[in-house]
């Protein structure tokens, strides 16, 4: 085991704000990269003002997404040369401005690559850097709408529903992170950097891979069907005596075990239900069979009985239950506490990627605005105190 992360030595210039970009750079920082978050002087990331706030009035939204990062302030218009000095020493630049913004500043990928050919340049936007929608403003809910996800989420008799948790932004953040890591591997192989262009809408559509294939194959437009899966059953949620469980008896073996648990072993080989396709078509009948049993038992007992025989089943937990869960929050360390010198002890989500030799971790709190100016501009770039004072007086930092 080592205290260094898998990405130790990697220098990332982070121009992102709000969610998709910061989620990507949070993962890179958790895995050991030196992420230098660059914010507008006197303003900073919008999420510094986002709910929820702790008792000291500090945004824990911001604290969670920006842990493990260095923080500097820099006006890119006034401090263009300073940014270029940073780029010379960086491995990655990532931004989530509207496409074309960095080019207008003379800081687009083509210009930066001239001074650092190994640079990986990541950009994540609503609709991507190319195509007729490229310059449209893009946000999570728009990506879910345009990418097809919203049309598939919810119940047949209700309007389209967005997935909670800004899943479009999260998918975009994950995708640009994967693209950056792939591009870095190519740098190791060829010595040449490249641009990584990720769209929230593309990421959302890619996540519909199973459902969209129905239309691509059959020409039939999939619709909202609640929690069940169209091509498999019982793969759905079911009511219990005191709540709801998710059940995934996704093959014939599991179906037979399920039938044993609910007291209908004869249904395991019943001609009406003895294949995945038949059960999917008869989902209303199968649901009735299962809920005749499940509604007579508490959630804990339903889960226990199914899991005991190997049938995948889980309770539907609210966030409070997840935070208290001994496996997720405890053993898997998905809830951690950081001692922030300004905000105080702060609980946040842990690192979801587990590495055996170089485990990601939450090591340092999110930076206050411009916290690391002296370290980055002084120690990292080698600017003297006079230069730093000049930059401050000119409101460059």
N, C-alpha and C positions, 0 to 999 in steps of 0.2 A: 504493500500500500504506500502511496505517496500523497503528500499534501498538495502537490502540483496538480492542476487540472489537465484534462486531455488536450485542451487548447492553450495551455500556458505558452507564452511567447508570441501569440497572435495579437496584433494591434488592430483594433476596430474603431473607426471614426463613426460615431453614431449621430446622425442628423435627424433622427426620427422623433415623432411625438405621437401622443395618444395611445394606440393599442397595437396595431399590426406590427409596425417596426419595432417598438420597444419590447414586445413579446419575443421577437426574434433575437434581439440583442441581449435580452435577459437570459435566454438560454445559452447564448455564446459566453456571456459573463459567468453564468453558473458553472460552465464547463472549463473555466479558467482563462478565457481570453481577457486581455486588457481592453475593456470597452470604454472609450472616452466619449461621454455624452456631451454634445455641443449644443448649447441653448442660446437664445437671443438674450443679450444683456438686459436686465431689469424686468424681463417677461417670463422666460422659461417655457417649459413644456406646459401645454394647456391643462394637463391632468393635475398639475399642482393645485388647481382650483376645483377638481372633480370630487364629488361625493363617493364614498363615505369619508368623514373626517373623524379623527380621534378626539379625545377630550381637550387636546391642546390646539385643535383647529387645523391639524396637518392632514393632508389627503393620504389615506392609506392606499388608495388606488395608485397614486404615484409611487409611494414607498415600495409596494410589492413589485411593480414592473421595472423598477430601476435600481434594485439592489445589486450589489457587487460591481457597480460602475463608478468610474471616475467622472467628475462633472466640471466642465469649464463653460465660460461664456465667451461668445465671439460673434460679432456682427460680420457676416460673410461679405457684405458690400464694402465695408471699411477695412476689413481684415483679410482680404483675398489672399495677399501674399503670405500671411500667417497660416491660413488654411493650407496653402500649397506646401509650406514647410512641413506641416503635419502629414500631408499626403505622401511626401517623400519617405517618411518613416513608417507608414501604415501598410497593412496587408489588405484591409477591407475598408471601403466606405459604403455606408448604407443610408438611404434617405427615403422618405415617403411623401415628398412634395408632389404637386400636380406635375405630370410629365412636361418637360421643357423648362421648368423653373431653374434648374441648375445650369442648363445651357445658356439661358439669358444672363446668368451671372458670370459666364465664361468658365464654369466649373463642372461642365458635363463630363461624361466618361471619356470621350475622345481627347479632351484637353488634359485631363488628369493622367491618362495613359501615356501621354508624351513624356511626363516627368517621372512616372513610375509604371513601367510596362508590366510589372507583375501584379498590379492592383486588381483586386476583385471589387467590382462596383455593383452593389445590390440596390434595386429600387422596387418598392411595392406601392401600387396605386389601385384605384378603384377598377379601372378598365385596362390597364397596361399602357405601355409606351407607344404602341402602334394601333392602327385601326380607327374607324370613324368615331368611336366614343372616347378616344384617348384623353381628350381635354375636358371631358365632363367631370364634375366633382363626384367623388366616389366615397361611399360610406358602407358600413356593414349591412344595414338593412336594405340598401339598394342592391348590394351584391347578392344577398339572399333572394331578393325579388327577381333580378335579372338572370341569375344563374340557375333558376329552376327549383331551388330548394323550398322556397316558400309555398309554391304550388302543390308540393307533396306533403307538407307538414300540417297536421291537424285532422279534423274529422269531416266526413263527406258532407254533412249538413251545416258546416260552419265555414266562415271565410278563411282564406289562406293565413297561415300563422308563421311568424318568425321563430327560429330556434333561439332559446335564451343564451346568454353568455357571449353575445357578439361572435358567434361561431365563424362568420365570414372573415372577420379580422384575425381570429385565431388560426384559421386555415391558411390565410395569407401569410401570417407570421411564420408558421411552420414551413410553408412552401419556400419562402425566400431563404430561410435558414438552411434548408436542405440544398437549395441551389447554390448558396454561398459555399457550403462545405464541399459540394461537388466541384465547383470552380477552383477552390483551393487545391484540391487533389490534382486537378489538371495543371495548376501552376507548378506543383512539385514535379509533374511529369514533363512539362514542356517549357516552363519558365515564363509562360505568357498568361496574363490575366484576361478577364473578360467581363462583360456586363450581364447581370442576372436580372431579368425583367419578369416580375410576378404581378398578376392582377387578382384582386379579391374575387372578381366575378369568375375568372377562370378556375380559381381554387375551389369555389363553391360548386361550379358545374362538374369539376373533376370528382368531387365527393359524391355525386349522384350516380357514380359509375354503374352500379347494379340496376338502378331504376331507369336511368336514361337508356340503357341497353334494350329495355323492353320496346321503346319507341324505335330505336335504330334497327331492331330485328323485325318487329311485327307491324310497325307503323301505327301502333296504338298509343295514345297519350295517357300515361299513368296519372292517376288521380289520388286524392287524399283518402286514406283508408284507416286512419287512426294509428294505433301502435302495432298492428299486425304486419307481417311480411306477406307480400302477395304470393310468393312462390314457395312458401314453407309454412307448416302449421303442425302443432301449436307453438308458434313463435310470436308471443303476444303478451299483453298484461291481463291479469285476472283478478277479480275481486275476492277478498277474503272476509272473514268475519269482522275484521277491524282495520282493513287497509287494502293494499294492492301489492301483487307480486309480479315480477317479470319471469316468464317461463320460456325456455328455449329447448324444447324436445325436437331437435332438428333432424332426426333420422328415424328409421323404423325401429332400431333397437331401443332408443330412448322413448319412443312412443309406447312400446310395449311395457317398459318400466313405469312410465307415467300411468298407464292403464291399471297396473297392479296397485299403485299408490292410491288411486281414486276409487278403487274397489270395483273396477270393471275390466278384469283380465281378459274377458271374452272379446273386448273391442280391439285388442292388439292385433288379431288376425282377421277381424271383420272385413269382408269384401268392400265395405263402404269407406274404410279408413286405412287400408293396408299399404298405402303408398303415400309419399309426400304430396304428390299431385292431387290425389283424392282427398286428402285431409285439407289441403289448401282450398279446394272447391267447396268442401263441406264445413268450412270454418265456423259457421253459426252453430251447427250441430255439435261440433267438437267443443266449442266454448261452453255450450250448455252442459255437456257431460262433466267437464272439469269444474265449472262453477257450482254445480249441484253438490260437489264435495267441498271445494275450497271455501265457499261462503259459510260453512259450518265450523271452520277452524280458524284460529288466530293466525296472523301472518307468520309469526315465529315458528309455529308448528308446521305450517304449510311448507315453508322453506326447509325446515329441518327434515321433514319426511322425504321431500324430493331429493335433497342433497345427499341424504343417507344412502340412497340407492343409485346415485350417480347421475340424476337428472339435473341439468343446469337450472338453477332457480335463485332469485335474489329479491329481497324486499326493495320497494321503491322508497329511498331514503330522502328526507329533506336535508338541507345543508347542515343544520345543527346535528343531525344524526351522523352525517359523513364526518364532520369535525370530531365527533366523539367515537368514531369507529376504531376499534383496537387494531384492525388490520391496515386500513387506508391511512388514517392519521397517525397511528402508532407505529406498527412494524414497518410500514412503507414510508414513514416520515413525510407524509404529504401535507402536514401542518407543522410549521416550525416557528420559533420565536426569535426575533432579532432585537438586540438591545441597542436602540437608536439613541445617540447622545442628545438629540433634540426632541424627537417624538416619544422617547421612552420605549419600554418593552412593547414590541409590535408583533402580533401573530400574522402570518401570511402563508400562502401556498408554498409547498416545498418543491423540490426538483423531481419532475416525473420521469426523467431518463436516468436509469441506474447503470453505472459503469463500475466494474469490479475493482480495477486497479487504480483508477483516477475518478473517484465518485464526485459528481457535481455537488455543490453545497452553497448555502447562503452564508457568506463570510463577512460581508460588510454592508452597512446600511446604504440606502439611496443617498446621493449627494445633495446637499443644499445648493442653491443656485451659485455657481462659480466656486464651489468649495476647493477644487483642485487646480485653480488657475496658476498658482505659484509653482506647484509641482510639475505640471505639464509644460507650461511655457518656460519655466526656469530650468528644472532638472532635465526634462525630456528634450526640449528644443534648444536649451542653452542660452536663452535670452537673459541679459543681465537686469538688475533692478531698475536701471534708468529706462530701459526699453519697456519694462512692465509698467512703470509709472506713466510713460508717454501713452501707452495703449489705453490705460485707464482714463487719463485726462481727455483723450480723444473719443471716449465712449465706444472704443473698439471692443472692449471686454467688460 
